[in-house]
Amino acid sequence: MKITFPHMGNTYIAVKALLEDLGNEVILPPRCSKKTLELGTKYSPETICLPLKINIGNYIESIEKGADTIIITGSCGPCRFGFYSVIEQEILNDLGYDVNIIVFDPPDGNYMKFIKRILKAANTKNAFKIVNSLYKGSKVMEAADNLKRLSNKVRAKAHNSYEVDMIMDNYFNNIDRVHGFKEILNLIKETEYKMNKVKIDKNKDVIKVGIVGEIYSIIEPFVNLEVEKKLGHLGVEVDTSLDTSTWVKHHLYPGPIGSREEKRKWKEAKPYLSTLVGGHGRETIGSSVIYAKDGYDGIIQILPLTCMPEIVAESILPTIEKDFNIPIMTLVVDEMTGEAGYLTRLEAFIDLLQKRRDEKVNERVLSRR
Ligand code: SF4
C-alpha cells in the first residue's frame, strides 16, 4: 500500500511518522504550489472553498508519484467540510483514478469506529501498537508545532530574521529524508538547538499579533502566503490561535486534558456567539477575546473566500474591536489573491499598531511629568 494524504501545515510531519512507524510506504505530496492550486481549481467546483481545491491538487500530484491509497479527513459539518470527503471521492472517481480512499472522521467519543478506520490504514491489527503510534504521532505533532512557535518568537527578535528562514527551510527539506518517530523527533530537536543559537535582541519590545480564522488558512503557509514569516520579518511576534496539535488534543483526548483550551475559547465567545456555526467560527471569536485580554497589539483574521463560519465571525469582530479597543484586520484568501497587495495591507496594519504603541508610550511619559 502506498499511502498519501493532503498537506495541512505541519500535520504531514506527524502523519508521515505515524504511518511509517506502522510499516506503510508513504508518498508525500509535493509541497503546495501554484501547480497544486491550478490542478485543484481545474477539477473542483468553482464555488467550493479553497482548502478542497488544494486537497484535490495534492491527491493528483501524489497519485502521479505512485500513491494508490488516500487518507481523507472527514467531518459531520455543519459547514461544507462535512461534504469534503464525499465531493473529493466523486471528483477522483470522475477523473478515473483507481485508488483506495479511507475517510477519517474525528472520533468525538466513538473510539471503536475510529480504531476500525485506523485498522484499515495500518499494517497491523495490533491495537496496542496502533494506540501507541497514535500517541507518539500526537507528540511529534506537538513538537513540530512548538518548533514553529519558537521560530516565530526568534524571527521577531533576531538580528538577522532570514537566518531563521534558512534553519526552517533546511528542516523542511530534511523531513523528506528522515523516517519514523525517532528520526523525525531528533531532527526537530536539532533544529530547536540551532534556533536557540540565533542571535536575538532579548530586550526588543516587539509588536504582538494573534492570528485567528479558518484552521486550514491559518496553518497552511502556501494558503496564507506565509503570513507568519512576513510578519516576523516586520519584527512582529505572531501567535496562531489554532494548530494541529491543539485540534488533536481537543478531538482525541477526552475530558479536561484535551479540551481545556477550547472550552476557554467557547466561554469567552459566549457573550458574542453562543452556538456552533461550523468550522472554527466560535473559536475565532473566543480567541480574539483572549488575545485582547492578553494584551496583544492586534488581531488578524484569515479566511478563504465564501467560508461561511468565518463570515459569521467577521460580522461579530467589529464589536470585539470596539469593546476591547484592539485593531482587527480581516484577510480573505482565494486563488486570485495577489502577494503584493497582501503584503501592503500587512505593512499598513503593522504601521498602525506601531503608531498606537508609540502613542501609548508618549502618554505614559507625559503623565509622569
Ligand atoms: S470552515 Fe470554511 S473553508 Fe473550511 S470547509 Fe467550512 S466553509 Fe469551507
Boltz pocket constraint, residues with backbone or C-beta under 6 A from the ligand:
constraints:
  - pocket:
      binder: B
      contacts: [[A, 49], [A, 50], [A, 51], [A, 79], [A, 80], [A, 81], [A, 82], [A, 214], [A, 278], [A, 279], [A, 280], [A, 304], [A, 306], [A, 307], [A, 308], [A, 309], [A, 310]]
      max_distance: 6.0
